[in-house]
Amino acid sequence: MISLARCALILTLLFEFLNSALSTPEYENFGTVYHKLPHHTEYSKRGVVVTTSSSARYSEFEDVLSSFDITKNLENNQLYLVKIVDNEYPNHVTKSFTKSCLLKSSNFEDKIIIHLDKNDKMFHFDYYTSSDQCNKTIDPQTGVFKTTVQTVKAVNGVAPKLNKAVPLREDGTVEKPPEEKSFIQKYWWYFIPLIILLLTGGPPEESQQGGQQQQQQQRGGQAVRPAR
């Protein structure tokens, strides 16, 4: 005989299976991350970012810094340029940048914050480094980026309360709105038939009934009159 604990375990596994089978998977949006320095003619691929409505993950291509000379001594005003191209819609490109010295001082620790619209599509991203000051003494190690990715869902802001426009006359004075009518003023004509029925409906019916009774009595009297 199956025990209650085994029955509960079977029901739990069955419920989890049905839940996973019936649940709709989240929409995943793939984007390719590119980067370059100002003296580079073209962007080079850096990695791929995958976003959903609730999460994001980043995977980096191998040897992205092997031919990238950002570890050399660069001027502090040199920029590091980043862009993300939507794989589904290649014309949708978003860009950002930071100082290359900040990336060096952060030892390639950076963060990408992706902003999603109401359809879970990326429309903008912010790019930050772990360090906010350029340190000339640090000697970064050549290697891979240590990147964290985060998503932010757009929300509707508070709608302003707008007042109705005040109507003005041709001379510029304010035109007062018409006064609100009472219930009797709006629906007085509904009461006219009721008043007519109350005034004219009662007395004629009583007189007609009286006349009918008198005629019946006269006919009855004629019926019992003896024959001569």
Secondary structure as GFF3:
##gff-version 3
##sequence-region A 1 228
A	DSSP	alpha_helix	4	22	.	.	.	ID=ss1
A	DSSP	beta_strand	29	36	.	.	.	ID=ss2
A	DSSP	beta_strand	44	51	.	.	.	ID=ss3
A	DSSP	beta_strand	56	60	.	.	.	ID=ss4
A	DSSP	three_ten_helix	69	71	.	.	.	ID=ss5
A	DSSP	beta_strand	79	86	.	.	.	ID=ss6
A	DSSP	beta_strand	93	99	.	.	.	ID=ss7
A	DSSP	alpha_helix	100	105	.	.	.	ID=ss8
A	DSSP	beta_strand	109	116	.	.	.	ID=ss9
A	DSSP	beta_strand	122	129	.	.	.	ID=ss10
A	DSSP	beta_strand	146	153	.	.	.	ID=ss11
A	DSSP	alpha_helix	183	187	.	.	.	ID=ss12
A	DSSP	three_ten_helix	188	190	.	.	.	ID=ss13
A	DSSP	alpha_helix	192	200	.	.	.	ID=ss14
A	DSSP	alpha_helix	203	223	.	.	.	ID=ss15
###
